[in-house]
């Protein structure tokens, strides 16, 4: 290799090491599922499936008045975030709370969605925090917002891990992919495998770090 090429490679390596000083860090820790592709917070796009450890999750209900408009994204006027489903109630920060509690709210009833059909006007979603099974000590947890069409698959996975393996999800790695039978990004959760015991303590640490991400209210 010529001396000029060696000098160029040295310069490129030095500039690469300094690159973080010239750009803002990735915004947020949320994984987008648009287009049935995992768009990661670090800019990578993956067709999936991906292997992940489910650290923890929150049930989140959101209500938007009127018809959804992809060209004009607005914050929900009523929303609830809770660790336990039975604790769901509108946040004090809601612009227009629809009820004192989510249970029994007319917006949270089947067949309440605008335009008819069996859907709910209020979207019942789940936000999960994940890390890869081989996460490093400085890995930052990421989140995925699970749409109502995928919550049954998620709940079934949690029950299968608890009932069939006697474990918490953070003790297990799962394969997260897209249902190929649908045009929209419906998630699947398959192939649960126990993690080595030496990783469990690390996963509890990641779970603690994920709590602010999980508790973040919509629109904030």
C-alpha positions as CSV (number, residue, x, y, z in Angstrom):
1,X,0.0,0.0,0.0
2,X,1.4,3.4,-1.0
3,X,2.2,6.1,1.6
4,X,-0.5,8.5,0.4
5,X,-3.2,5.7,0.7
6,X,-2.0,4.9,4.2
7,X,-2.2,8.6,5.1
8,X,-5.7,8.8,3.6
9,X,-6.9,5.8,5.6
10,X,-5.5,7.2,8.8
11,X,-7.3,10.5,8.1
12,X,-10.6,8.7,7.4
13,X,-10.3,6.7,10.6
14,X,-9.7,9.9,12.6
15,X,-12.6,11.7,11.0
16,X,-14.9,8.7,11.6
17,X,-14.0,8.7,15.3
18,X,-14.9,12.4,15.5
19,X,-18.2,12.1,13.5
20,X,-20.5,12.0,16.6
21,X,-19.3,15.5,17.4
22,X,-20.7,16.8,14.1
23,X,-24.2,15.3,14.1
24,X,-27.0,15.0,16.6
25,X,-27.6,11.7,18.3
26,X,-30.5,9.5,17.1
27,X,-33.8,11.0,18.2
28,X,-35.7,8.7,20.5
29,X,-35.5,5.0,21.0
30,X,-38.6,3.9,19.1
31,X,-38.5,1.3,16.4
32,X,-40.8,2.1,13.5
33,X,-42.7,-0.7,11.7
34,X,-43.9,1.3,8.7
35,X,-43.9,-0.7,5.5
36,X,-43.3,-4.0,7.3
37,X,-39.7,-3.0,7.9
38,X,-37.9,-2.6,11.3
39,X,-36.6,1.0,11.1
40,X,-34.2,1.2,14.0
41,X,-33.4,4.4,16.0
42,X,-29.8,4.2,14.8
43,X,-30.9,4.5,11.2
44,X,-30.6,0.9,10.2
45,X,-33.5,-0.8,8.4
46,X,-34.1,-4.5,8.8
47,X,-36.7,-6.7,7.0
48,X,-36.8,-8.9,10.0
49,X,-37.2,-11.1,11.8
50,X,-35.2,-9.8,14.7
51,X,-34.2,-11.5,18.0
52,X,-35.1,-9.6,21.1
53,X,-35.6,-9.8,24.9
54,X,-38.9,-8.3,26.1
55,X,-37.8,-6.3,29.1
56,X,-41.2,-4.9,30.2
57,X,-44.3,-3.2,28.7
58,X,-47.1,-0.8,29.3
59,X,-50.8,-0.9,28.2
60,X,-51.6,2.4,26.4
61,X,-55.0,3.6,25.3
62,X,-55.3,6.6,22.9
63,X,-58.3,8.4,21.5
64,X,-58.3,10.7,18.5
65,X,-61.4,12.5,17.5
66,X,-62.5,12.5,13.9
67,X,-61.0,10.5,11.1
68,X,-57.3,9.6,11.0
69,X,-55.3,11.8,8.6
70,X,-51.8,10.7,7.8
71,X,-50.9,14.1,6.4
72,X,-51.9,15.8,9.7
73,X,-50.7,13.9,12.7
74,X,-52.1,15.3,15.9
75,X,-51.7,14.2,19.6
76,X,-54.6,12.2,21.1
77,X,-57.1,14.2,23.1
78,X,-57.4,11.4,25.6
79,X,-54.8,8.8,26.6
80,X,-53.9,6.4,29.4
81,X,-50.6,4.6,30.3
82,X,-50.5,1.9,32.9
83,X,-48.4,-1.0,34.1
84,X,-51.6,-3.0,34.8
85,X,-54.6,-3.1,32.5
86,X,-57.0,-2.6,35.4
87,X,-55.3,0.7,36.3
88,X,-55.9,2.4,33.0
89,X,-57.5,5.8,33.3
90,X,-57.1,9.1,31.4
91,X,-54.0,11.0,32.3
92,X,-54.4,14.4,34.0
93,X,-52.5,15.8,31.0
94,X,-55.3,14.9,28.6
95,X,-56.8,17.7,26.6
96,X,-60.3,16.2,26.7
97,X,-60.7,13.2,29.0
98,X,-63.5,10.9,27.8
99,X,-64.2,9.2,31.1
100,X,-62.9,8.8,34.7
101,X,-61.6,5.3,33.8
102,X,-61.0,3.3,30.6
103,X,-63.1,0.4,31.8
104,X,-66.7,1.3,30.9
105,X,-65.8,4.2,28.7
106,X,-68.0,4.5,25.7
107,X,-65.0,5.2,23.5
108,X,-63.4,2.0,24.7
109,X,-66.4,-0.2,23.7
110,X,-66.5,-2.5,20.8
111,X,-68.3,-1.1,17.7
112,X,-67.6,2.5,18.8
113,X,-65.1,3.3,16.0
114,X,-66.2,5.9,13.5
115,X,-67.8,4.5,10.3
116,X,-69.2,1.4,11.9
117,X,-67.6,-2.0,12.3
118,X,-66.5,-3.9,15.4
119,X,-63.5,-1.7,16.3
120,X,-63.0,0.6,19.2
121,X,-62.8,4.3,18.9
122,X,-60.0,4.2,21.5
123,X,-56.9,2.3,20.3
124,X,-55.7,-0.3,22.8
125,X,-52.0,-0.6,22.2
126,X,-48.9,-2.0,24.0
127,X,-45.5,-0.4,24.2
128,X,-42.7,-2.9,24.8
129,X,-39.1,-2.2,25.6
130,X,-36.5,-4.6,24.1
131,X,-32.8,-5.2,23.8
132,X,-31.0,-7.7,21.6
133,X,-29.9,-10.9,23.4
134,X,-26.3,-10.0,23.0
135,X,-26.7,-6.5,24.3
136,X,-23.6,-4.8,25.6
137,X,-23.4,-3.0,29.0
138,X,-23.9,0.4,27.4
139,X,-26.8,-0.7,25.2
140,X,-29.9,1.6,25.4
141,X,-33.3,-0.2,25.3
142,X,-35.5,0.5,22.4
143,X,-39.3,0.5,22.2
144,X,-41.9,-0.9,19.8
145,X,-45.5,0.3,19.8
146,X,-47.7,-2.8,19.2
147,X,-50.9,-2.0,17.4
148,X,-54.3,-3.6,18.3
149,X,-53.9,-6.1,15.5
150,X,-50.8,-7.5,17.1
151,X,-51.7,-7.4,20.8
152,X,-53.3,-10.9,20.8
153,X,-50.0,-12.4,19.5
154,X,-48.1,-10.6,22.1
155,X,-50.4,-11.7,24.9
156,X,-50.3,-15.3,23.7
157,X,-46.5,-15.2,23.8
158,X,-46.4,-13.9,27.3
159,X,-48.8,-16.6,28.5
160,X,-46.8,-19.3,26.7
161,X,-43.6,-18.2,28.3
162,X,-45.2,-18.1,31.8
163,X,-47.3,-21.2,31.5
164,X,-45.0,-23.4,29.4
165,X,-41.6,-22.3,30.7
166,X,-42.3,-20.8,34.1
167,X,-40.4,-17.7,33.2
168,X,-40.7,-14.0,32.7
169,X,-40.3,-12.6,29.2
170,X,-37.0,-10.9,30.2
171,X,-35.5,-14.4,30.9
172,X,-36.2,-15.4,27.3
173,X,-35.2,-14.4,23.8
174,X,-37.9,-14.4,21.2
175,X,-38.1,-13.9,17.4
176,X,-40.1,-10.8,16.4
177,X,-41.2,-10.8,12.8
178,X,-44.1,-9.8,10.5
179,X,-47.1,-11.9,9.5
180,X,-46.6,-12.5,5.8
181,X,-50.3,-13.1,5.3
182,X,-51.2,-9.4,5.9
183,X,-50.4,-6.3,4.0
184,X,-50.1,-4.2,7.1
185,X,-47.3,-4.7,9.8
186,X,-48.9,-7.3,12.0
187,X,-46.2,-8.7,14.4
188,X,-45.5,-12.3,15.3
189,X,-43.6,-13.5,18.4
190,X,-42.1,-17.0,18.1
191,X,-39.3,-19.3,19.1
192,X,-38.9,-18.5,22.8
193,X,-35.5,-19.7,24.1
194,X,-34.2,-19.3,27.7
195,X,-31.3,-17.0,28.1
196,X,-28.1,-18.2,29.9
197,X,-28.5,-17.5,33.6
198,X,-25.5,-15.1,33.6
199,X,-27.5,-12.7,31.4
200,X,-30.6,-12.4,33.6
201,X,-29.1,-9.9,36.0
202,X,-28.0,-7.7,33.1
203,X,-31.6,-7.9,31.7
204,X,-33.0,-6.6,35.0
205,X,-30.6,-3.7,34.7
206,X,-31.9,-2.9,31.2
207,X,-35.5,-3.2,32.5
208,X,-34.8,-0.5,35.1
209,X,-33.3,1.7,32.4
210,X,-36.4,1.2,30.2
211,X,-39.0,2.6,32.6
212,X,-38.9,6.2,31.6
213,X,-39.3,5.2,27.9
214,X,-42.3,3.0,28.8
215,X,-44.0,5.7,30.9
216,X,-43.6,8.4,28.3
217,X,-47.1,9.8,27.5
218,X,-48.3,10.1,23.9
219,X,-47.6,13.5,22.4
220,X,-44.7,14.3,24.7
